[in-house]
Amino acid sequence: ADHSIAQALRLLRDGLQKPVISPHADYSAMTLLPELGSFRKLAQLLCMAQYVHFADGRNEAAIDDLRVGLAFGYRVQLDSLLSGMIGLAIDAKAMEQFASHLDQLSDSQCLQL
């Protein structure tokens, strides 16, 4: 219900629809990646949204949250070794949250996965 949280999720979904261009064109081992902390927080937000959707019985929305989480993790992985590890952690969080609710899915939703 929080407007800023809803806006963050909307911006994340909109951003994933755009092509990804790394802002680190001159990447070196010394390049700082300050956005990765915020990316982890967005992943936690997606997991909370997924949890709430399952709690409300909105399984389709939870499946969509999983898709967004995995797409986000994949996009984060594409930049550097460090971002690759963060991207894998984002994927793991999304799947771990989802896996704890598999018993709530219908047969058709399992096939959809």
Biopython code that builds the backbone (N, CA, C, O; Angstrom):
import numpy as np
from Bio.PDB.StructureBuilder import StructureBuilder

atoms = [
    (1, "ALA", "N", (0.811, -1.198, 0.000)),
    (1, "ALA", "CA", (0.000, 0.000, 0.000)),
    (1, "ALA", "C", (0.858, 1.268, 0.000)),
    (1, "ALA", "O", (0.363, 2.351, -0.312)),
    (2, "ASP", "N", (2.125, 1.140, 0.344)),
    (2, "ASP", "CA", (3.016, 2.311, 0.382)),
    (2, "ASP", "C", (3.306, 2.785, -1.041)),
    (2, "ASP", "O", (3.752, 2.011, -1.888)),
    (3, "HIS", "N", (3.045, 4.065, -1.285)),
    (3, "HIS", "CA", (3.205, 4.629, -2.628)),
    (3, "HIS", "C", (4.640, 4.509, -3.136)),
    (3, "HIS", "O", (4.848, 4.171, -4.301)),
    (4, "SER", "N", (5.633, 4.780, -2.289)),
    (4, "SER", "CA", (7.028, 4.739, -2.748)),
    (4, "SER", "C", (7.462, 3.317, -3.099)),
    (4, "SER", "O", (8.257, 3.117, -4.018)),
    (5, "ILE", "N", (6.945, 2.339, -2.376)),
    (5, "ILE", "CA", (7.272, 0.941, -2.675)),
    (5, "ILE", "C", (6.610, 0.520, -3.984)),
    (5, "ILE", "O", (7.238, -0.130, -4.820)),
    (6, "ALA", "N", (5.358, 0.887, -4.158)),
    (6, "ALA", "CA", (4.663, 0.562, -5.409)),
    (6, "ALA", "C", (5.367, 1.221, -6.591)),
    (6, "ALA", "O", (5.489, 0.615, -7.655)),
    (7, "GLN", "N", (5.826, 2.448, -6.415)),
    (7, "GLN", "CA", (6.535, 3.140, -7.489)),
    (7, "GLN", "C", (7.867, 2.459, -7.799)),
    (7, "GLN", "O", (8.237, 2.332, -8.966)),
    (8, "ALA", "N", (8.591, 2.019, -6.766)),
    (8, "ALA", "CA", (9.859, 1.325, -6.987)),
    (8, "ALA", "C", (9.645, 0.048, -7.793)),
    (8, "ALA", "O", (10.409, -0.235, -8.715)),
    (9, "LEU", "N", (8.625, -0.716, -7.460)),
    (9, "LEU", "CA", (8.333, -1.944, -8.208)),
    (9, "LEU", "C", (7.922, -1.635, -9.643)),
    (9, "LEU", "O", (8.316, -2.343, -10.569)),
    (10, "ARG", "N", (7.134, -0.583, -9.830)),
    (10, "ARG", "CA", (6.711, -0.192, -11.174)),
    (10, "ARG", "C", (7.915, 0.253, -12.015)),
    (10, "ARG", "O", (8.022, -0.105, -13.188)),
    (11, "LEU", "N", (8.811, 1.029, -11.413)),
    (11, "LEU", "CA", (10.008, 1.479, -12.136)),
    (11, "LEU", "C", (10.923, 0.311, -12.485)),
    (11, "LEU", "O", (11.520, 0.289, -13.561)),
    (12, "LEU", "N", (11.035, -0.660, -11.580)),
    (12, "LEU", "CA", (11.850, -1.842, -11.863)),
    (12, "LEU", "C", (11.285, -2.609, -13.048)),
    (12, "LEU", "O", (12.025, -2.989, -13.955)),
    (13, "ARG", "N", (9.983, -2.835, -13.044)),
    (13, "ARG", "CA", (9.342, -3.554, -14.150)),
    (13, "ARG", "C", (9.490, -2.791, -15.467)),
    (13, "ARG", "O", (9.775, -3.388, -16.505)),
    (14, "ASP", "N", (9.296, -1.481, -15.423)),
    (14, "ASP", "CA", (9.458, -0.667, -16.628)),
    (14, "ASP", "C", (10.902, -0.689, -17.119)),
    (14, "ASP", "O", (11.155, -0.778, -18.321)),
    (15, "GLY", "N", (11.838, -0.608, -16.194)),
    (15, "GLY", "CA", (13.259, -0.608, -16.560)),
    (15, "GLY", "C", (13.702, -1.904, -17.202)),
    (15, "GLY", "O", (14.562, -1.898, -18.083)),
    (16, "LEU", "N", (13.123, -3.019, -16.773)),
    (16, "LEU", "CA", (13.495, -4.316, -17.346)),
    (16, "LEU", "C", (13.003, -4.471, -18.776)),
    (16, "LEU", "O", (13.458, -5.363, -19.492)),
    (17, "GLN", "N", (12.084, -3.618, -19.198)),
    (17, "GLN", "CA", (11.596, -3.660, -20.575)),
    (17, "GLN", "C", (12.542, -2.951, -21.540)),
    (17, "GLN", "O", (12.385, -3.057, -22.756)),
    (18, "LYS", "N", (13.520, -2.232, -21.003)),
    (18, "LYS", "CA", (14.437, -1.451, -21.832)),
    (18, "LYS", "C", (15.735, -2.224, -22.059)),
    (18, "LYS", "O", (16.071, -3.109, -21.273)),
    (19, "PRO", "N", (16.471, -1.896, -23.132)),
    (19, "PRO", "CA", (17.777, -2.539, -23.332)),
    (19, "PRO", "C", (18.753, -2.121, -22.237)),
    (19, "PRO", "O", (18.702, -0.997, -21.738)),
    (20, "VAL", "N", (19.634, -3.035, -21.876)),
    (20, "VAL", "CA", (20.596, -2.767, -20.812)),
    (20, "VAL", "C", (21.922, -2.325, -21.415)),
    (20, "VAL", "O", (22.490, -3.001, -22.273)),
    (21, "ILE", "N", (22.397, -1.186, -20.953)),
    (21, "ILE", "CA", (23.707, -0.687, -21.348)),
    (21, "ILE", "C", (24.466, -0.400, -20.071)),
    (21, "ILE", "O", (24.016, 0.402, -19.253)),
    (22, "SER", "N", (25.595, -1.033, -19.886)),
    (22, "SER", "CA", (26.364, -0.864, -18.661)),
    (22, "SER", "C", (26.900, 0.557, -18.542)),
    (22, "SER", "O", (27.449, 1.098, -19.502)),
    (23, "PRO", "N", (26.742, 1.159, -17.376)),
    (23, "PRO", "CA", (27.332, 2.482, -17.161)),
    (23, "PRO", "C", (28.826, 2.401, -16.882)),
    (23, "PRO", "O", (29.481, 3.427, -16.702)),
    (24, "HIS", "N", (29.363, 1.201, -16.846)),
    (24, "HIS", "CA", (30.771, 0.996, -16.509)),
    (24, "HIS", "C", (31.583, 0.635, -17.744)),
    (24, "HIS", "O", (32.246, -0.403, -17.771)),
    (25, "ALA", "N", (31.536, 1.474, -18.753)),
    (25, "ALA", "CA", (32.249, 1.188, -20.004)),
    (25, "ALA", "C", (33.751, 1.068, -19.772)),
    (25, "ALA", "O", (34.431, 0.288, -20.438)),
    (26, "ASP", "N", (34.252, 1.830, -18.841)),
    (26, "ASP", "CA", (35.689, 1.793, -18.537)),
    (26, "ASP", "C", (35.941, 0.948, -17.298)),
    (26, "ASP", "O", (36.687, 1.349, -16.405)),
    (27, "TYR", "N", (35.322, -0.210, -17.248)),
    (27, "TYR", "CA", (35.409, -1.070, -16.077)),
    (27, "TYR", "C", (36.839, -1.513, -15.826)),
    (27, "TYR", "O", (37.564, -1.905, -16.741)),
    (28, "SER", "N", (37.216, -1.441, -14.576)),
    (28, "SER", "CA", (38.476, -2.012, -14.121)),
    (28, "SER", "C", (38.213, -2.645, -12.766)),
    (28, "SER", "O", (37.123, -2.505, -12.210)),
    (29, "ALA", "N", (39.183, -3.325, -12.248)),
    (29, "ALA", "CA", (39.017, -3.983, -10.953)),
    (29, "ALA", "C", (38.775, -2.958, -9.841)),
    (29, "ALA", "O", (38.276, -3.314, -8.773)),
    (30, "MET", "N", (39.118, -1.714, -10.077)),
    (30, "MET", "CA", (38.969, -0.668, -9.071)),
    (30, "MET", "C", (37.631, 0.072, -9.173)),
    (30, "MET", "O", (37.352, 0.942, -8.347)),
    (31, "THR", "N", (36.810, -0.250, -10.152)),
    (31, "THR", "CA", (35.539, 0.442, -10.328)),
    (31, "THR", "C", (34.610, 0.116, -9.166)),
    (31, "THR", "O", (34.391, -1.053, -8.846)),
    (32, "LEU", "N", (34.065, 1.152, -8.538)),
    (32, "LEU", "CA", (33.100, 0.962, -7.471)),
    (32, "LEU", "C", (31.725, 0.740, -8.089)),
    (32, "LEU", "O", (31.397, 1.338, -9.113)),
    (33, "LEU", "N", (30.945, -0.092, -7.486)),
    (33, "LEU", "CA", (29.613, -0.412, -7.997)),
    (33, "LEU", "C", (28.586, -0.102, -6.908)),
    (33, "LEU", "O", (28.007, -1.019, -6.326)),
    (34, "PRO", "N", (28.356, 1.183, -6.630)),
    (34, "PRO", "CA", (27.488, 1.544, -5.502)),
    (34, "PRO", "C", (26.035, 1.134, -5.680)),
    (34, "PRO", "O", (25.306, 1.016, -4.695)),
    (35, "GLU", "N", (25.601, 0.915, -6.910)),
    (35, "GLU", "CA", (24.201, 0.564, -7.138)),
    (35, "GLU", "C", (23.871, -0.858, -6.707)),
    (35, "GLU", "O", (22.695, -1.192, -6.559)),
    (36, "LEU", "N", (24.868, -1.698, -6.503)),
    (36, "LEU", "CA", (24.586, -3.098, -6.189)),
    (36, "LEU", "C", (23.870, -3.254, -4.851)),
    (36, "LEU", "O", (23.055, -4.164, -4.696)),
    (37, "GLY", "N", (24.156, -2.391, -3.888)),
    (37, "GLY", "CA", (23.435, -2.441, -2.615)),
    (37, "GLY", "C", (21.956, -2.158, -2.805)),
    (37, "GLY", "O", (21.103, -2.815, -2.209)),
    (38, "SER", "N", (21.663, -1.174, -3.640)),
    (38, "SER", "CA", (20.256, -0.847, -3.940)),
    (38, "SER", "C", (19.587, -1.984, -4.711)),
    (38, "SER", "O", (18.404, -2.263, -4.517)),
    (39, "PHE", "N", (20.345, -2.630, -5.578)),
    (39, "PHE", "CA", (19.787, -3.758, -6.328)),
    (39, "PHE", "C", (19.374, -4.881, -5.380)),
    (39, "PHE", "O", (18.333, -5.508, -5.575)),
    (40, "ARG", "N", (20.180, -5.136, -4.362)),
    (40, "ARG", "CA", (19.831, -6.175, -3.385)),
    (40, "ARG", "C", (18.558, -5.801, -2.633)),
    (40, "ARG", "O", (17.724, -6.658, -2.344)),
    (41, "LYS", "N", (18.418, -4.515, -2.319)),
    (41, "LYS", "CA", (17.199, -4.066, -1.637)),
    (41, "LYS", "C", (15.977, -4.228, -2.532)),
    (41, "LYS", "O", (14.901, -4.591, -2.057)),
    (42, "LEU", "N", (16.139, -3.959, -3.827)),
    (42, "LEU", "CA", (15.027, -4.173, -4.763)),
    (42, "LEU", "C", (14.651, -5.648, -4.823)),
    (42, "LEU", "O", (13.472, -5.993, -4.909)),
    (43, "ALA", "N", (15.658, -6.515, -4.777)),
    (43, "ALA", "CA", (15.388, -7.957, -4.785)),
    (43, "ALA", "C", (14.611, -8.354, -3.536)),
    (43, "ALA", "O", (13.688, -9.164, -3.615)),
    (44, "GLN", "N", (14.971, -7.798, -2.393)),
    (44, "GLN", "CA", (14.233, -8.087, -1.161)),
    (44, "GLN", "C", (12.794, -7.587, -1.273)),
    (44, "GLN", "O", (11.863, -8.236, -0.796)),
    (45, "LEU", "N", (12.626, -6.438, -1.902)),
    (45, "LEU", "CA", (11.287, -5.888, -2.105)),
    (45, "LEU", "C", (10.450, -6.814, -2.992)),
    (45, "LEU", "O", (9.273, -7.044, -2.717)),
    (46, "LEU", "N", (11.055, -7.338, -4.046)),
    (46, "LEU", "CA", (10.350, -8.289, -4.910)),
    (46, "LEU", "C", (9.953, -9.545, -4.142)),
    (46, "LEU", "O", (8.861, -10.077, -4.344)),
    (47, "CYS", "N", (10.827, -10.018, -3.270)),
    (47, "CYS", "CA", (10.509, -11.204, -2.465)),
    (47, "CYS", "C", (9.345, -10.922, -1.519)),
    (47, "CYS", "O", (8.485, -11.778, -1.313)),
    (48, "MET", "N", (9.319, -9.729, -0.949)),
    (48, "MET", "CA", (8.204, -9.367, -0.069)),
    (48, "MET", "C", (6.896, -9.280, -0.869)),
    (48, "MET", "O", (5.847, -9.725, -0.402)),
    (49, "ALA", "N", (6.965, -8.710, -2.061)),
    (49, "ALA", "CA", (5.775, -8.636, -2.908)),
    (49, "ALA", "C", (5.285, -10.041, -3.255)),
    (49, "ALA", "O", (4.084, -10.312, -3.253)),
    (50, "GLN", "N", (6.233, -10.928, -3.552)),
    (50, "GLN", "CA", (5.884, -12.315, -3.867)),
    (50, "GLN", "C", (5.194, -12.973, -2.668)),
    (50, "GLN", "O", (4.185, -13.660, -2.830)),
    (51, "TYR", "N", (5.731, -12.766, -1.485)),
    (51, "TYR", "CA", (5.157, -13.318, -0.257)),
    (51, "TYR", "C", (3.728, -12.808, -0.047)),
    (51, "TYR", "O", (2.824, -13.584, 0.263)),
    (52, "VAL", "N", (3.536, -11.506, -0.217)),
    (52, "VAL", "CA", (2.212, -10.902, -0.038)),
    (52, "VAL", "C", (1.232, -11.449, -1.075)),
    (52, "VAL", "O", (0.077, -11.725, -0.752)),
    (53, "HIS", "N", (1.686, -11.606, -2.311)),
    (53, "HIS", "CA", (0.794, -12.145, -3.341)),
    (53, "HIS", "C", (0.376, -13.572, -3.014)),
    (53, "HIS", "O", (-0.786, -13.935, -3.194)),
    (54, "PHE", "N", (1.310, -14.379, -2.536)),
    (54, "PHE", "CA", (0.937, -15.739, -2.137)),
    (54, "PHE", "C", (-0.024, -15.709, -0.950)),
    (54, "PHE", "O", (-0.982, -16.480, -0.907)),
    (55, "ALA", "N", (0.229, -14.824, 0.010)),
    (55, "ALA", "CA", (-0.643, -14.729, 1.186)),
    (55, "ALA", "C", (-2.053, -14.313, 0.799)),
    (55, "ALA", "O", (-3.024, -14.732, 1.431)),
    (56, "ASP", "N", (-2.168, -13.498, -0.225)),
    (56, "ASP", "CA", (-3.479, -13.055, -0.700)),
    (56, "ASP", "C", (-4.109, -14.038, -1.684)),
    (56, "ASP", "O", (-5.216, -13.798, -2.164)),
    (57, "GLY", "N", (-3.424, -15.138, -1.990)),
    (57, "GLY", "CA", (-3.956, -16.114, -2.939)),
    (57, "GLY", "C", (-3.826, -15.672, -4.387)),
    (57, "GLY", "O", (-4.497, -16.215, -5.265)),
    (58, "ARG", "N", (-2.968, -14.692, -4.644)),
    (58, "ARG", "CA", (-2.774, -14.182, -6.006)),
    (58, "ARG", "C", (-1.541, -14.863, -6.603)),
    (58, "ARG", "O", (-0.493, -14.243, -6.781)),
    (59, "ASN", "N", (-1.692, -16.142, -6.903)),
    (59, "ASN", "CA", (-0.570, -16.941, -7.392)),
    (59, "ASN", "C", (-0.008, -16.442, -8.718)),
    (59, "ASN", "O", (1.205, -16.474, -8.926)),
    (60, "GLU", "N", (-0.877, -15.981, -9.617)),
    (60, "GLU", "CA", (-0.403, -15.475, -10.914)),
    (60, "GLU", "C", (0.508, -14.274, -10.725)),
    (60, "GLU", "O", (1.519, -14.142, -11.415)),
    (61, "ALA", "N", (0.154, -13.400, -9.794)),
    (61, "ALA", "CA", (1.000, -12.232, -9.511)),
    (61, "ALA", "C", (2.330, -12.669, -8.897)),
    (61, "ALA", "O", (3.370, -12.071, -9.175)),
    (62, "ALA", "N", (2.298, -13.709, -8.065)),
    (62, "ALA", "CA", (3.538, -14.225, -7.476)),
    (62, "ALA", "C", (4.432, -14.840, -8.551)),
    (62, "ALA", "O", (5.653, -14.688, -8.505)),
    (63, "ILE", "N", (3.830, -15.532, -9.513)),
    (63, "ILE", "CA", (4.602, -16.086, -10.634)),
    (63, "ILE", "C", (5.233, -14.953, -11.433)),
    (63, "ILE", "O", (6.384, -15.052, -11.859)),
    (64, "ASP", "N", (4.485, -13.887, -11.634)),
    (64, "ASP", "CA", (5.024, -12.724, -12.340)),
    (64, "ASP", "C", (6.176, -12.095, -11.555)),
    (64, "ASP", "O", (7.161, -11.653, -12.146)),
    (65, "ASP", "N", (6.055, -12.054, -10.228)),
    (65, "ASP", "CA", (7.152, -11.547, -9.396)),
    (65, "ASP", "C", (8.405, -12.401, -9.567)),
    (65, "ASP", "O", (9.519, -11.880, -9.610)),
    (66, "LEU", "N", (8.216, -13.712, -9.664)),
    (66, "LEU", "CA", (9.363, -14.594, -9.895)),
    (66, "LEU", "C", (10.011, -14.288, -11.239)),
    (66, "LEU", "O", (11.235, -14.219, -11.341)),
    (67, "ARG", "N", (9.198, -14.107, -12.256)),
    (67, "ARG", "CA", (9.736, -13.760, -13.581)),
    (67, "ARG", "C", (10.543, -12.467, -13.525)),
    (67, "ARG", "O", (11.645, -12.385, -14.069)),
    (68, "VAL", "N", (9.985, -11.467, -12.866)),
    (68, "VAL", "CA", (10.677, -10.178, -12.757)),
    (68, "VAL", "C", (11.972, -10.344, -11.970)),
    (68, "VAL", "O", (13.004, -9.793, -12.352)),
    (69, "GLY", "N", (11.925, -11.093, -10.884)),
    (69, "GLY", "CA", (13.132, -11.312, -10.078)),
    (69, "GLY", "C", (14.225, -12.006, -10.854)),
    (69, "GLY", "O", (15.391, -11.623, -10.763)),
    (70, "LEU", "N", (13.866, -13.025, -11.618)),
    (70, "LEU", "CA", (14.865, -13.748, -12.408)),
    (70, "LEU", "C", (15.403, -12.888, -13.545)),
    (70, "LEU", "O", (16.595, -12.933, -13.849)),
    (71, "ALA", "N", (14.532, -12.107, -14.172)),
    (71, "ALA", "CA", (14.990, -11.202, -15.234)),
    (71, "ALA", "C", (15.924, -10.133, -14.664)),
    (71, "ALA", "O", (16.939, -9.793, -15.272)),
    (72, "PHE", "N", (15.574, -9.618, -13.507)),
    (72, "PHE", "CA", (16.402, -8.614, -12.848)),
    (72, "PHE", "C", (17.768, -9.200, -12.486)),
    (72, "PHE", "O", (18.801, -8.582, -12.745)),
    (73, "GLY", "N", (17.769, -10.389, -11.888)),
    (73, "GLY", "CA", (19.029, -11.044, -11.533)),
    (73, "GLY", "C", (19.897, -11.279, -12.760)),
    (73, "GLY", "O", (21.111, -11.081, -12.714)),
    (74, "TYR", "N", (19.280, -11.698, -13.853)),
    (74, "TYR", "CA", (20.028, -11.944, -15.089)),
    (74, "TYR", "C", (20.659, -10.649, -15.602)),
    (74, "TYR", "O", (21.830, -10.635, -15.981)),
    (75, "ARG", "N", (19.891, -9.572, -15.613)),
    (75, "ARG", "CA", (20.409, -8.303, -16.112)),
    (75, "ARG", "C", (21.554, -7.793, -15.247)),
    (75, "ARG", "O", (22.529, -7.247, -15.764)),
    (76, "VAL", "N", (21.443, -7.966, -13.937)),
    (76, "VAL", "CA", (22.497, -7.518, -13.034)),
    (76, "VAL", "C", (23.775, -8.320, -13.276)),
    (76, "VAL", "O", (24.874, -7.776, -13.168)),
    (77, "GLN", "N", (23.644, -9.594, -13.600)),
    (77, "GLN", "CA", (24.807, -10.470, -13.802)),
    (77, "GLN", "C", (25.685, -10.069, -14.978)),
    (77, "GLN", "O", (26.851, -10.459, -15.033)),
    (78, "LEU", "N", (25.158, -9.312, -15.903)),
    (78, "LEU", "CA", (25.846, -9.081, -17.174)),
    (78, "LEU", "C", (26.986, -8.064, -17.123)),
    (78, "LEU", "O", (27.657, -7.869, -18.136)),
    (79, "ASP", "N", (27.228, -7.416, -16.002)),
    (79, "ASP", "CA", (28.166, -6.301, -15.981)),
    (79, "ASP", "C", (29.584, -6.669, -15.568)),
    (79, "ASP", "O", (30.521, -6.381, -16.313)),
    (80, "SER", "N", (29.773, -7.278, -14.438)),
    (80, "SER", "CA", (31.114, -7.560, -13.922)),
    (80, "SER", "C", (31.070, -8.827, -13.084)),
    (80, "SER", "O", (30.007, -9.416, -12.886)),
    (81, "LEU", "N", (32.224, -9.238, -12.596)),
    (81, "LEU", "CA", (32.271, -10.421, -11.746)),
    (81, "LEU", "C", (31.474, -10.194, -10.463)),
    (81, "LEU", "O", (30.705, -11.060, -10.046)),
    (82, "LEU", "N", (31.654, -9.044, -9.847)),
    (82, "LEU", "CA", (30.918, -8.740, -8.621)),
    (82, "LEU", "C", (29.423, -8.654, -8.885)),
    (82, "LEU", "O", (28.626, -9.191, -8.116)),
    (83, "SER", "N", (29.037, -7.986, -9.961)),
    (83, "SER", "CA", (27.615, -7.898, -10.271)),
    (83, "SER", "C", (27.064, -9.282, -10.627)),
    (83, "SER", "O", (25.888, -9.559, -10.391)),
    (84, "GLY", "N", (27.906, -10.144, -11.189)),
    (84, "GLY", "CA", (27.485, -11.518, -11.470)),
    (84, "GLY", "C", (27.101, -12.256, -10.201)),
    (84, "GLY", "O", (26.105, -12.978, -10.172)),
    (85, "MET", "N", (27.890, -12.075, -9.155)),
    (85, "MET", "CA", (27.585, -12.729, -7.881)),
    (85, "MET", "C", (26.318, -12.147, -7.254)),
    (85, "MET", "O", (25.504, -12.883, -6.694)),
    (86, "ILE", "N", (26.153, -10.832, -7.347)),
    (86, "ILE", "CA", (24.941, -10.204, -6.813)),
    (86, "ILE", "C", (23.722, -10.682, -7.610)),
    (86, "ILE", "O", (22.673, -10.963, -7.031)),
    (87, "GLY", "N", (23.860, -10.773, -8.929)),
    (87, "GLY", "CA", (22.767, -11.249, -9.763)),
    (87, "GLY", "C", (22.355, -12.666, -9.406)),
    (87, "GLY", "O", (21.166, -12.985, -9.380)),
    (88, "LEU", "N", (23.334, -13.516, -9.131)),
    (88, "LEU", "CA", (23.018, -14.890, -8.716)),
    (88, "LEU", "C", (22.311, -14.899, -7.367)),
    (88, "LEU", "O", (21.407, -15.705, -7.145)),
    (89, "ALA", "N", (22.717, -14.010, -6.465)),
    (89, "ALA", "CA", (22.051, -13.917, -5.162)),
    (89, "ALA", "C", (20.605, -13.448, -5.330)),
    (89, "ALA", "O", (19.715, -13.919, -4.621)),
    (90, "ILE", "N", (20.367, -12.528, -6.259)),
    (90, "ILE", "CA", (19.006, -12.064, -6.543)),
    (90, "ILE", "C", (18.160, -13.226, -7.055)),
    (90, "ILE", "O", (17.026, -13.414, -6.614)),
    (91, "ASP", "N", (18.709, -14.001, -7.982)),
    (91, "ASP", "CA", (18.000, -15.176, -8.496)),
    (91, "ASP", "C", (17.676, -16.155, -7.369)),
    (91, "ASP", "O", (16.558, -16.661, -7.271)),
    (92, "ALA", "N", (18.672, -16.411, -6.521)),
    (92, "ALA", "CA", (18.487, -17.367, -5.425)),
    (92, "ALA", "C", (17.402, -16.905, -4.460)),
    (92, "ALA", "O", (16.588, -17.712, -4.012)),
    (93, "LYS", "N", (17.385, -15.606, -4.137)),
    (93, "LYS", "CA", (16.354, -15.081, -3.239)),
    (93, "LYS", "C", (14.965, -15.272, -3.841)),
    (93, "LYS", "O", (14.040, -15.721, -3.164)),
    (94, "ALA", "N", (14.832, -14.927, -5.112)),
    (94, "ALA", "CA", (13.529, -15.035, -5.767)),
    (94, "ALA", "C", (13.049, -16.488, -5.784)),
    (94, "ALA", "O", (11.880, -16.760, -5.511)),
    (95, "MET", "N", (13.941, -17.407, -6.101)),
    (95, "MET", "CA", (13.549, -18.816, -6.173)),
    (95, "MET", "C", (13.303, -19.418, -4.795)),
    (95, "MET", "O", (12.410, -20.249, -4.633)),
    (96, "GLU", "N", (14.086, -19.008, -3.806)),
    (96, "GLU", "CA", (13.907, -19.540, -2.451)),
    (96, "GLU", "C", (12.537, -19.147, -1.897)),
    (96, "GLU", "O", (11.823, -19.979, -1.338)),
    (97, "GLN", "N", (12.183, -17.888, -2.055)),
    (97, "GLN", "CA", (10.876, -17.418, -1.592)),
    (97, "GLN", "C", (9.754, -18.174, -2.305)),
    (97, "GLN", "O", (8.776, -18.590, -1.683)),
    (98, "PHE", "N", (9.910, -18.341, -3.604)),
    (98, "PHE", "CA", (8.887, -19.013, -4.402)),
    (98, "PHE", "C", (8.769, -20.484, -4.019)),
    (98, "PHE", "O", (7.664, -21.014, -3.907)),
    (99, "ALA", "N", (9.893, -21.133, -3.821)),
    (99, "ALA", "CA", (9.898, -22.572, -3.546)),
    (99, "ALA", "C", (9.144, -22.919, -2.265)),
    (99, "ALA", "O", (8.584, -24.008, -2.142)),
    (100, "SER", "N", (9.133, -21.987, -1.315)),
    (100, "SER", "CA", (8.444, -22.283, -0.062)),
    (100, "SER", "C", (6.921, -22.242, -0.216)),
    (100, "SER", "O", (6.196, -22.552, 0.730)),
    (101, "HIS", "N", (6.435, -21.865, -1.390)),
    (101, "HIS", "CA", (4.996, -21.782, -1.629)),
    (101, "HIS", "C", (4.530, -22.671, -2.778)),
    (101, "HIS", "O", (3.417, -22.494, -3.273)),
    (102, "LEU", "N", (5.333, -23.598, -3.201)),
    (102, "LEU", "CA", (4.963, -24.448, -4.335)),
    (102, "LEU", "C", (3.665, -25.216, -4.100)),
    (102, "LEU", "O", (2.926, -25.494, -5.044)),
    (103, "ASP", "N", (3.392, -25.556, -2.851)),
    (103, "ASP", "CA", (2.184, -26.325, -2.557)),
    (103, "ASP", "C", (0.904, -25.517, -2.775)),
    (103, "ASP", "O", (-0.187, -26.086, -2.762)),
    (104, "GLN", "N", (1.018, -24.213, -2.974)),
    (104, "GLN", "CA", (-0.154, -23.372, -3.220)),
    (104, "GLN", "C", (-0.528, -23.298, -4.697)),
    (104, "GLN", "O", (-1.579, -22.755, -5.039)),
    (105, "LEU", "N", (0.316, -23.834, -5.576)),
    (105, "LEU", "CA", (0.092, -23.705, -7.009)),
    (105, "LEU", "C", (-0.844, -24.789, -7.527)),
    (105, "LEU", "O", (-0.850, -25.918, -7.035)),
    (106, "SER", "N", (-1.614, -24.429, -8.508)),
    (106, "SER", "CA", (-2.479, -25.409, -9.188)),
    (106, "SER", "C", (-1.638, -26.175, -10.206)),
    (106, "SER", "O", (-0.492, -25.819, -10.481)),
    (107, "ASP", "N", (-2.225, -27.224, -10.754)),
    (107, "ASP", "CA", (-1.527, -28.011, -11.778)),
    (107, "ASP", "C", (-1.163, -27.151, -12.984)),
    (107, "ASP", "O", (-0.050, -27.240, -13.502)),
    (108, "SER", "N", (-2.100, -26.320, -13.427)),
    (108, "SER", "CA", (-1.826, -25.484, -14.603)),
    (108, "SER", "C", (-0.734, -24.458, -14.326)),
    (108, "SER", "O", (0.045, -24.121, -15.218)),
    (109, "GLN", "N", (-0.675, -23.960, -13.094)),
    (109, "GLN", "CA", (0.390, -23.011, -12.746)),
    (109, "GLN", "C", (1.745, -23.704, -12.685)),
    (109, "GLN", "O", (2.764, -23.124, -13.059)),
    (110, "CYS", "N", (1.751, -24.938, -12.215)),
    (110, "CYS", "CA", (3.014, -25.711, -12.209)),
    (110, "CYS", "C", (3.486, -25.942, -13.645)),
    (110, "CYS", "O", (4.676, -25.818, -13.932)),
    (111, "LEU", "N", (2.569, -26.275, -14.542)),
    (111, "LEU", "CA", (2.932, -26.453, -15.944)),
    (111, "LEU", "C", (3.439, -25.146, -16.552)),
    (111, "LEU", "O", (4.354, -25.149, -17.376)),
    (112, "GLN", "N", (2.840, -24.039, -16.144)),
    (112, "GLN", "CA", (3.269, -22.728, -16.629)),
    (112, "GLN", "C", (4.718, -22.438, -16.225)),
    (112, "GLN", "O", (5.482, -21.850, -16.991)),
    (113, "LEU", "N", (5.079, -22.857, -15.021)),
    (113, "LEU", "CA", (6.454, -22.655, -14.555)),
    (113, "LEU", "C", (7.418, -23.462, -15.398)),
    (113, "LEU", "O", (8.625, -23.425, -15.161)),
]
sb = StructureBuilder()
sb.init_structure("model")
sb.init_model(0)
sb.init_chain("A")
sb.init_seg("    ")
for serial, (resi, resn, name, xyz) in enumerate(atoms, 1):
    if name == "N":
        sb.init_residue(resn, " ", resi, " ")
    sb.init_atom(name, np.array(xyz, "f"), 0.0, 1.0, " ", f" {name:<3s}", serial, name[0])
structure = sb.get_structure()
